[in-house]
């Protein structure tokens, strides 16, 4: 019990005992005097003097206690908190403020300041040494991240409980639809669990780390079909089941293309079989007749069946040509790169080429397009029509463009070009024909005359202008391999802080009353395994369905025009609840933010019953209730700078709160508060500051 008493409380008890002892001594003196002289003979003046002395002693003890508490006890607590912050939270600035407050402690404050300064210098020197030694490893890590980011399939690393420990940019597109799925989140929240569990159980049971299993699974929404391969990792620790690597590729379009082609082939057989059989029957009847006199007039029947067969073949052929582009992957190619490749090939073939184009992005098979135009120019030159050419790519109205091969000289007829198209493009292309290139791109080619010469025109279906700014590609990989070796504990109260996942959030509102005001912005960041994940951020404006007062806009800068088109609290609340699923919520002054959310639970259709930590109470636990516990004061105390443009924005305050929490965790552990339950129990001792929200 005595070990739990704080220094200031012990000093208070000491002075209280001193005051009680002094009063007891005065009372004992009166009792002795009264017994010697008789209790009735004791003069009233003596009693009054004893009372005055007693009150004087109490007043003196209280005054001395106040001076001692203010100048000694609080100063020692401040020094202890400052030293602990610099030891465990990595704060670099010195103890100047704490030393000034402890100026009556003699040499203790300068000694503490010297110790912490030496610690900071030693830590800096050690950090520089470690940084130099790890430069090579960091470079290799960067290369590995770049390599994995550019792998053209989704790569996932999961624990045996299917918690994500690694994902690359392609996984963001496949699983999250452009939003990061999140470390330590369940893969089965995104993929149907049957194929995943069956493949893992099969591989884990085999006990062969070199074994792999192919699988086909769907997203939980059923919108995508994914082809994957799973490989189980080697067991690293006893008692912890091995994780697995899963690669995924979206085959939804491939399966749809196969399905369309199969359906088309079936229809071809159905629609061609009947008129062909009818024609065979008519021809058989004609063959059995002996003379022209016996021959009936079957010309109408023949004509009808032939017309039916011709229409079917023409229509089905057109549909077959239309789906050719579904089979070959067409990639985005810059027009300048395509024309540069053409110029190189023309030069290699002894032909001259000029090019002209805007900066366009074409969706084509670049190899086939270059081979097609080079082949065509060779044929034109071989016929003696021209050896100098010009290729122009012209935008059309809509999403397409025209690609022209122009020359001055004799024209090229439609029939001659059509005859060429069935030929092979050359030895380098195998059996690829010019007509197959046109079918792959869903296009055609024809000769055309213009003012100064002749040309062959080929439409390109999908073209867009190249923007000045290159579109960002989700290439960053996100990982924490320590998640693979963590044993899960269902009891949050007994779980160590470093084993929990946290979502640190903040809200901006139209005012300070949860009963009458509304949320206008929600932002949050995820903290996993002791670090804030920069790529896993939630940030949205919220339409409050009411006017935002100017006084509130002055604080957070959000105006009525900014929330036009933003999601309402129902949609935003559901998205935030999904982002925070399975995590401990953290906020600065959490009762304020949680009251706004909990009042909307019925409309949102979600219950915010997460475990909660409050950095106001954590600050009180570590620095004492009499200190300032605003976010500005806490971050300043911990050496965290909030940019002016980020202060009083939901995301800026959430990031600052997360960084402050990460610096408080080592200090809590140094105080012996290592589990969530221990921290909550300590926070409840400061309940007069804020209400604890954990049940």
C-alpha positions in Angstrom: 0.0 0.0 0.0 2.8 2.4 1.0 4.5 1.8 -2.4 1.4 3.3 -4.2 1.6 6.6 -2.3 3.0 9.5 -4.3 5.7 11.7 -3.0 3.4 14.7 -2.5 0.9 12.5 -0.6 3.6 11.1 1.6 4.8 14.7 2.4 1.3 15.8 3.1 0.8 12.9 5.5 4.1 13.7 7.2 3.1 17.3 7.9 -0.4 16.2 8.9 1.2 13.8 11.4 3.5 16.6 12.6 0.5 18.9 13.2 -1.5 16.2 15.0 1.5 15.4 17.1 2.1 19.0 18.1 -1.6 19.4 19.0 -1.4 16.2 21.0 1.7 17.5 22.9 -0.1 20.8 23.7 -3.1 18.8 24.9 -0.9 16.5 26.9 0.8 19.6 28.6 -2.6 21.0 29.5 -3.6 17.6 30.9 -0.5 17.4 33.1 -0.9 21.0 34.3 -4.5 20.4 35.1 -3.7 17.2 37.0 -1.1 19.0 39.2 -3.2 22.0 40.0 -6.6 20.4 39.8 -8.8 20.3 36.8 -11.1 23.0 38.2 -8.3 25.4 39.2 -6.8 25.7 35.7 -7.0 29.3 34.7 -9.0 30.1 31.5 -6.2 32.2 30.2 -4.0 29.1 30.2 -6.6 27.1 28.2 -7.0 30.0 25.8 -3.3 30.2 25.3 -3.1 26.5 24.6 -5.8 26.8 22.0 -4.1 29.7 20.4 -0.8 27.8 20.4 -2.6 24.8 18.9 -4.1 26.8 16.1 -0.8 28.6 15.6 1.0 25.3 15.3 -1.5 24.0 12.8 -1.3 27.2 10.8 2.5 27.1 10.8 2.6 23.5 9.8 0.1 24.1 6.9 2.2 27.1 5.7 5.4 25.2 5.9 3.8 22.2 4.1 2.5 24.5 1.4 6.0 26.0 0.8 7.5 22.6 0.9 5.0 21.1 -1.4 5.2 24.0 -3.9 9.0 24.3 -3.9 10.2 20.8 -3.1 7.6 18.1 -3.7 6.2 19.5 -7.0 9.7 20.4 -8.1 10.9 16.8 -7.5 7.8 15.4 -9.4 8.5 17.8 -12.3 12.2 16.8 -12.4 11.2 13.1 -12.3 8.6 13.5 -15.1 11.1 15.5 -17.2 13.8 12.9 -16.7 11.4 10.1 -17.5 10.2 11.9 -20.7 13.8 12.3 -21.9 14.8 8.8 -21.1 11.7 7.0 -22.5 10.1 9.4 -25.0 13.2 10.5 -26.8 12.8 14.3 -26.1 15.9 16.2 -27.0 15.5 19.6 -25.4 17.1 20.2 -21.9 15.6 20.5 -18.4 15.8 24.3 -18.2 12.1 24.8 -17.3 12.1 22.0 -14.7 15.4 23.2 -13.3 14.1 26.7 -12.7 11.1 25.3 -10.9 13.5 23.2 -8.7 15.8 26.1 -7.9 15.4 25.5 -4.1 16.6 21.9 -4.3 20.3 22.9 -4.2 22.5 21.0 -6.6 19.8 18.4 -7.4 18.4 20.3 -10.4 21.8 21.1 -12.0 22.9 17.5 -11.4 19.7 16.2 -13.1 20.1 18.6 -15.9 23.7 17.5 -16.4 22.7 13.8 -16.4 19.9 14.3 -18.9 22.2 16.4 -21.1 24.8 13.7 -21.0 22.1 11.1 -21.8 20.9 13.1 -24.8 24.5 13.5 -26.1 25.2 9.8 -25.6 22.0 8.8 -27.3 22.7 11.1 -30.2 26.2 9.7 -30.6 24.9 6.1 -30.4 22.1 7.0 -32.9 24.7 8.4 -35.4 26.8 5.2 -35.0 23.8 3.0 -35.5 22.7 5.0 -38.5 26.1 4.7 -40.2 26.1 0.9 -39.6 22.5 0.5 -40.9 22.9 2.6 -44.1 23.6 -0.5 -46.2 20.7 -2.4 -44.7 18.4 0.6 -45.3 19.5 0.7 -48.9 18.8 -3.0 -49.4 15.4 -2.6 -47.7 14.6 0.3 -50.0 15.5 -1.8 -53.0 13.4 -4.7 -51.8 10.4 -2.4 -51.1 10.7 -0.9 -54.6 11.0 -4.4 -56.2 7.9 -5.7 -54.3 6.0 -2.5 -55.0 6.5 -3.0 -58.8 5.5 -6.6 -58.8 2.4 -6.7 -61.1 0.3 -8.8 -58.8 -1.0 -8.2 -55.3 1.4 -9.7 -52.6 0.1 -10.3 -49.1 1.8 -11.7 -46.0 -0.6 -12.9 -43.3 -0.4 -14.6 -39.9 -2.0 -17.9 -39.2 -5.0 -15.9 -37.9 -5.2 -14.2 -41.4 -4.1 -10.8 -40.0 -2.3 -8.7 -42.6 1.4 -8.1 -41.9 2.4 -6.9 -45.4 0.7 -5.7 -48.6 1.9 -3.8 -51.7 0.3 -1.2 -53.9 -1.5 -3.7 -56.1 -3.2 -5.2 -53.0 -4.6 -1.8 -52.2 -6.3 -1.7 -55.6 -7.6 -5.3 -55.5 -8.7 -5.5 -51.9 -9.4 -1.9 -50.8 -10.5 -0.3 -54.1 -7.8 2.4 -53.7 -8.0 2.5 -49.9 -5.4 0.8 -47.8 -6.7 -2.4 -46.3 -4.8 -1.9 -43.1 -2.1 -3.7 -41.2 -3.3 -6.2 -38.6 -6.7 -6.2 -40.2 -8.3 -9.6 -41.2 -7.8 -10.7 -44.8 -11.2 -12.5 -44.5 -12.9 -9.1 -44.2 -12.0 -8.7 -47.9 -12.0 -12.2 -49.4 -14.4 -15.1 -48.9 -12.9 -17.3 -46.3 -13.6 -20.8 -47.7 -10.9 -21.0 -50.4 -8.4 -19.2 -48.1 -9.0 -21.5 -45.1 -9.0 -24.7 -47.1 -5.7 -23.8 -48.9 -4.0 -22.8 -45.6 -5.2 -26.0 -43.7 -4.1 -28.1 -46.6 -0.6 -26.6 -46.8 -0.1 -26.3 -43.0 -1.1 -29.9 -42.6 1.5 -31.0 -45.3 4.3 -29.4 -43.3 6.3 -28.7 -46.4 7.4 -25.0 -46.7 8.2 -25.5 -50.4 4.7 -26.6 -51.2 2.3 -24.1 -52.9 -1.4 -24.2 -53.6 -3.3 -22.5 -56.4 -6.7 -21.2 -55.5 -9.6 -19.2 -57.0 -11.5 -16.9 -54.6 -13.9 -14.0 -54.7 -14.1 -10.7 -52.8 -16.6 -10.6 -50.0 -18.9 -8.4 -52.2 -18.6 -10.9 -55.1 -17.6 -8.2 -57.5 -14.2 -9.6 -58.4 -12.8 -13.1 -59.0 -9.1 -13.5 -58.0 -6.6 -16.2 -59.0 -4.1 -16.8 -56.3 -1.2 -18.9 -55.0 -0.5 -19.5 -51.4 2.7 -20.7 -49.7 3.1 -21.3 -46.0 6.2 -19.9 -44.2 8.5 -21.9 -42.1 7.6 -22.1 -38.5 9.7 -19.6 -36.5 8.5 -20.0 -32.9 7.1 -22.8 -31.0 3.4 -22.3 -30.1 2.9 -19.8 -32.9 1.4 -21.2 -36.2 3.3 -20.1 -39.3 2.0 -17.4 -41.5 1.7 -17.5 -45.3 2.3 -15.5 -48.5 -0.6 -15.0 -50.9 -0.3 -13.6 -54.4 -3.5 -12.5 -56.2 -4.4 -11.5 -59.7 -7.7 -10.1 -60.8 -9.1 -12.5 -63.4 -12.7 -11.1 -63.5 -12.2 -9.6 -67.0 -10.4 -12.8 -68.3 -13.2 -15.0 -67.1 -15.8 -12.7 -68.6 -14.0 -12.7 -71.9 -13.8 -16.6 -71.9 -17.5 -16.7 -71.0 -18.4 -14.4 -73.9 -16.3 -16.4 -76.4 -17.7 -19.7 -75.2 -21.2 -18.2 -75.6 -20.4 -16.9 -79.0 -19.0 -20.3 -80.2 -22.1 -22.1 -78.9 -24.3 -19.6 -80.8 -22.2 -20.0 -83.9 -22.8 -23.8 -83.9 -26.5 -23.4 -83.2 -27.1 -20.8 -85.9 -24.9 -22.3 -88.6 -25.9 -26.0 -88.0 -29.6 -25.6 -89.0 -29.2 -23.8 -92.3 -26.3 -26.0 -93.2 -28.4 -29.1 -92.6 -31.2 -27.7 -94.6 -28.8 -27.0 -97.5 -27.5 -30.5 -97.3 -31.1 -31.9 -97.5 -31.9 -29.7 -100.5 -28.8 -30.8 -102.3 -29.5 -34.4 -101.5 -33.0 -34.2 -102.9 -31.6 -32.6 -106.1 -29.0 -35.4 -106.5 -31.7 -38.1 -106.2 -33.8 -36.7 -109.1 -33.1 -38.3 -112.5 -34.3 -35.6 -114.9 -35.0 -31.9 -115.1 -38.7 -32.7 -115.5 -38.9 -34.3 -112.1 -36.9 -31.5 -110.5 -39.0 -29.1 -108.4 -38.2 -25.4 -108.1 -36.0 -25.3 -105.0 -34.3 -22.0 -105.9 -36.4 -20.0 -103.3 -35.5 -22.5 -100.6 -31.9 -22.5 -101.5 -31.8 -18.7 -101.6 -33.5 -18.4 -98.2 -31.1 -20.8 -96.5 -28.1 -19.2 -98.1 -29.2 -15.8 -97.0 -29.8 -17.0 -93.5 -26.4 -18.7 -93.4 -24.7 -15.6 -94.8 -26.4 -13.2 -92.3 -25.5 -15.5 -89.4 -21.8 -15.8 -90.5 -21.6 -12.0 -91.1 -23.1 -11.1 -87.8 -21.2 -13.7 -85.8 -17.9 -12.7 -87.5 -18.5 -9.0 -86.6 -19.2 -10.0 -83.0 -16.1 -12.2 -83.0 -14.0 -9.3 -84.3 -15.4 -7.0 -81.6 -14.3 -9.2 -78.7 -10.8 -9.8 -80.0 -9.5 -6.9 -77.9 -10.7 -8.7 -74.7 -8.1 -11.4 -75.2 -4.9 -9.4 -75.6 -3.7 -7.0 -72.9 -3.6 -3.5 -74.2 -1.4 -1.2 -72.1 -1.2 2.6 -71.8 1.6 3.8 -74.1 2.8 7.4 -74.6 2.5 8.5 -78.2 6.1 9.9 -78.1 7.5 6.6 -77.1 5.5 4.8 -79.8 6.6 7.2 -82.6 10.2 7.0 -81.4 10.1 3.2 -81.7 8.6 3.5 -85.2 11.3 5.9 -86.3 14.0 3.5 -85.2 12.4 0.6 -87.0 11.9 2.6 -90.2 15.5 3.7 -90.1 16.6 0.1 -89.7 14.6 -0.8 -92.8 16.2 2.0 -94.8 13.0 4.2 -94.8 12.7 7.8 -93.9 10.0 8.8 -91.4 8.7 12.1 -89.9 6.3 12.0 -87.0 3.7 14.4 -85.6 1.4 14.0 -82.5 0.2 15.7 -79.4 1.3 14.2 -76.1 -1.3 11.4 -75.9 -1.7 8.2 -74.0 -2.9 5.3 -76.3 -4.2 2.0 -75.1 -2.5 -0.4 -77.6 -0.1 -3.3 -77.9 3.0 -1.2 -78.9 4.9 -4.1 -80.4 2.1 -5.0 -82.7 1.4 -1.4 -83.8 5.1 -0.8 -84.6 5.3 -4.1 -86.5 2.1 -3.3 -88.5 3.2 0.1 -89.7 6.7 -1.0 -90.5 5.4 -4.0 -92.5 3.0 -1.7 -94.4 5.7 0.8 -95.2 7.9 -2.0 -96.5 5.1 -3.2 -98.8 4.5 0.3 -100.1 8.2 0.8 -100.7 8.4 -2.6 -102.3 5.7 -1.6 -104.8 7.7 1.5 -105.7 5.0 3.9 -104.3 7.3 5.8 -101.8 10.2 5.6 -99.5 9.6 8.8 -97.4 6.8 8.7 -95.0 5.1 10.7 -92.3 3.0 9.3 -89.4 0.5 11.5 -87.7 -1.7 10.8 -84.7 -4.8 13.0 -84.7 -7.3 13.3 -81.9 -11.0 12.6 -82.8 -14.1 13.8 -81.1 -14.6 11.4 -78.2 -12.2 9.0 -76.7 -10.4 7.9 -79.9 -7.8 9.0 -82.4 -6.7 8.4 -86.0 -3.2 7.1 -86.9 -2.1 8.0 -90.5 0.8 6.7 -92.6 1.2 9.5 -95.2 3.3 9.7 -98.4 3.6 11.6 -101.6 3.3 9.5 -104.7 1.1 7.0 -106.3 -2.1 5.9 -104.5 -2.8 2.5 -102.9 -6.1 0.9 -103.9 -8.5 -0.7 -101.4 -8.2 -4.1 -103.0 -4.4 -4.2 -102.9 -4.4 -3.2 -99.2 -7.0 -5.8 -98.4 -5.0 -8.4 -100.1 -1.9 -7.5 -98.1 -3.7 -7.7 -94.8 -3.9 -11.5 -94.8 -0.1 -11.8 -95.0 2.3 -12.4 -92.1 4.1 -9.4 -90.6 7.5 -11.1 -91.0 9.8 -13.5 -89.4 10.1 -11.6 -86.1 6.4 -11.9 -85.5 5.8 -15.6 -86.2 2.4 -16.2 -87.7 0.9 -12.8 -86.6 -1.0 -11.3 -89.5 -1.8 -7.6 -90.2 -5.5 -8.5 -90.0 -5.0 -10.1 -86.6 -3.4 -6.8 -85.3 -6.5 -4.9 -86.5 -8.8 -7.4 -84.8 -6.8 -7.2 -81.5 -7.3 -3.5 -81.4 -10.9 -3.6 -82.6 -10.0 -1.5 -85.6 -9.6 -1.5 -89.4 -7.4 0.2 -92.0 -8.2 1.9 -95.3 -6.5 4.1 -97.9 -7.4 7.7 -98.1 -6.3 10.6 -100.3 -5.6 14.1 -99.0 -4.4 17.4 -100.6 -0.7 16.7 -100.9 -0.6 12.9 -101.1 -2.1 9.6 -99.9 -2.4 7.8 -96.6 -3.5 4.7 -94.8 -5.7 5.4 -91.8 -6.1 3.2 -88.7 -8.4 4.3 -85.8 -7.2 3.8 -82.2 -10.2 3.3 -79.9 -8.9 4.4 -76.5 -6.8 7.6 -76.3 -6.5 10.4 -73.8 -4.4 13.6 -73.4 -1.3 13.1 -71.2 -1.6 15.3 -68.1 1.1 17.7 -67.0 1.3 15.8 -63.6 1.9 12.1 -63.7 -0.9 10.3 -61.9 0.4 8.8 -58.6 0.7 5.0 -58.5 0.2 3.1 -55.3 3.7 1.6 -55.1 4.5 1.9 -51.4 4.6 -1.4 -49.5 3.3 -1.5 -46.0 4.5 -4.1 -43.5 5.4 -5.1 -40.0 6.8 -8.6 -39.9 6.6 -8.7 -36.0 2.9 -9.2 -36.4 3.5 -12.7 -37.6 4.9 -13.9 -34.3 2.4 -12.3 -31.9 0.1 -14.5 -30.0 -3.4 -13.1 -29.8 -5.1 -12.4 -26.5 -8.9 -11.9 -26.6 -8.9 -10.1 -23.2 -8.1 -6.5 -24.0 -7.6 -5.6 -20.3 -4.8 -8.2 -20.0 -3.1 -7.3 -23.4 0.1 -5.4 -23.5 -0.1 -2.0 -25.0 2.4 -2.9 -27.8 0.1 -5.8 -28.8 -2.9 -3.7 -29.4 -4.0 -1.8 -32.5 -5.0 1.8 -31.9 -7.0 4.3 -34.0 -6.3 7.8 -33.0 -9.1 10.2 -34.1 -10.4 13.7 -33.8 -13.5 15.5 -34.9 -14.4 19.1 -35.8 -17.9 20.3 -35.1 -20.3 23.2 -35.6 -20.1 24.0 -31.9 -19.4 22.6 -28.4 -22.8 21.1 -27.6 -23.3 17.4 -28.6 -27.0 17.7 -28.1 -27.5 20.5 -30.6 -24.3 20.7 -32.8 -23.1 18.3 -35.5 -19.8 16.9 -36.8 -18.2 18.5 -39.9 -15.0 16.5 -40.1 -13.7 13.2 -38.9 -10.0 12.1 -39.3 -8.1 9.2 -37.9 -4.7 7.4 -38.1 -3.8 3.8 -37.3 -1.1 2.9 -34.8 0.1 -0.7 -35.1 3.0 -2.4 -33.2 4.2 0.9 -31.8 4.3 3.0 -35.0 1.9 5.3 -36.8 1.2 4.0 -40.4 1.4 7.0 -42.7 -0.5 5.3 -45.5 -3.5 4.2 -43.3 -5.4 7.4 -42.8 -9.1 8.2 -42.6 -10.1 11.8 -43.4 -13.5 13.1 -44.5 -15.6 16.2 -44.3 -19.1 15.6 -43.2 -22.2 17.5 -44.3 -23.9 18.6 -41.0 -27.2 19.4 -42.8 -27.2 22.8 -41.2 -25.2 26.1 -41.4 -21.8 26.2 -39.9 -21.5 29.2 -37.5 -18.8 31.8 -38.4 -17.4 31.4 -34.9 -16.7 27.7 -35.5 -15.3 28.4 -39.0 -12.8 30.8 -37.3 -11.5 27.8 -35.3 -11.3 25.0 -37.9 -11.6 26.8 -41.2 -14.4 24.6 -42.6 -17.1 26.6 -44.4 -20.6 25.7 -45.7 -19.3 25.5 -49.3 -16.6 23.0 -48.4 -19.1 20.4 -47.1 -21.3 20.6 -50.2 -21.4 17.1 -51.6 -19.6 15.6 -48.6 -21.1 12.4 -47.1 -23.6 12.8 -44.2 -22.9 11.5 -40.7 -24.6 8.2 -41.6 -22.2 7.3 -44.4 -19.1 8.9 -42.7 -19.9 7.2 -39.4 -20.2 3.8 -41.1 -16.9 4.3 -42.9 -15.2 5.4 -39.7 -16.6 2.5 -37.7 -15.2 0.1 -40.4 -11.8 1.9 -40.2 -11.7 1.5 -36.4 -13.0 -2.0 -36.3 -11.1 -4.2 -33.8 -9.0 -1.3 -32.5 -8.7 0.7 -29.3 -9.9 4.3 -29.9 -7.7 7.2 -28.7 -8.6 10.9 -28.5 -7.6 14.0 -26.7 -10.6 14.8 -24.5 -12.4 11.6 -25.7 -15.8 12.3 -23.9 -16.4 15.3 -26.2 -15.8 13.4 -29.5 -17.4 10.2 -28.4 -20.6 12.0 -27.3 -21.1 13.3 -30.8 -20.7 9.8 -32.3 -22.8 8.0 -29.7 -25.7 10.4 -30.1 -25.8 9.4 -33.8 -25.5 5.6 -33.3 -29.1 4.9 -34.1 -28.9 6.7 -37.4 -25.5 5.3 -38.3 -26.6 1.8 -37.4 -23.3 1.1 -35.6 -22.3 1.0 -31.9 -19.1 2.6 -30.9 -18.3 0.3 -28.0 -14.6 0.2 -28.5 -12.1 0.3 -25.7 -11.0 3.9 -25.2 -7.9 5.8 -24.0 -7.7 9.5 -23.4 -4.4 11.4 -23.7 -5.7 14.0 -21.3 -5.9 11.4 -18.6 -2.6 9.8 -19.7 -1.0 13.2 -19.3 -2.5 13.5 -15.8 -1.2 10.1 -14.9 2.4 10.9 -15.9 2.7 14.6 -15.2 0.2 15.2 -12.4 -3.2 16.8 -12.3 -2.0 20.3 -11.6 -0.1 20.6 -14.9 -1.7 21.9 -18.1 -3.1 19.0 -20.2 -4.3 20.8 -23.4 -3.0 19.3 -26.7 -0.7 22.2 -27.2 0.7 21.9 -23.7 1.2 18.1 -24.0 2.9 18.2 -27.4 5.1 21.1 -26.3 6.1 19.1 -23.2 6.9 16.1 -25.4 8.8 18.1 -28.0 6.2 17.6 -30.8 5.6 20.5 -33.2 2.1 20.9 -34.7 2.3 23.0 -38.0 0.1 26.1 -37.8 -1.8 25.0 -40.9 -2.6 21.6 -39.2 -3.7 22.9 -35.8 -7.5 22.7 -35.2 -7.9 20.4 -38.3 -9.1 16.9 -37.5 -6.3 15.2 -39.3 -3.6 17.5 -37.9 -4.8 17.0 -34.3 -5.2 13.3 -34.8 -1.6 13.0 -36.0 -0.3 15.1 -33.1 -2.3 13.0 -30.6 -0.9 9.8 -32.1 2.6 11.0 -31.9 2.1 12.2 -28.3 0.6 8.8 -27.4 3.6 6.9 -28.8 5.9 9.0 -26.6 3.8 8.4 -23.6 3.8 4.6 -23.9 7.4 4.1 -22.8 6.8 6.4 -19.9 3.8 4.4 -18.8 5.7 1.2 -19.1 8.5 2.7 -16.9 5.9 3.4 -14.3 4.9 -0.3 -14.4 1.8 0.3 -16.5 2.3 -2.2 -19.3 -1.2 -3.6 -20.0 -4.4 -1.9 -21.1 -6.2 -2.8 -17.9 -3.4 -1.3 -15.7 -3.5 2.0 -17.7 -7.3 2.3 -17.4 -7.2 1.6 -13.7 -4.6 4.4 -13.2 -6.6 6.8 -15.4 -9.7 6.3 -13.3 -7.8 7.8 -10.3 -8.0 11.1 -12.2 -11.7 10.9 -13.0 -12.4 14.3 -11.6 -10.6 15.7 -14.8 -12.6 13.7 -17.3 -15.0 10.8 -17.3 -13.5 7.4 -18.1 -15.5 5.8 -21.0 -14.4 2.1 -20.5 -17.6 0.8 -18.9 
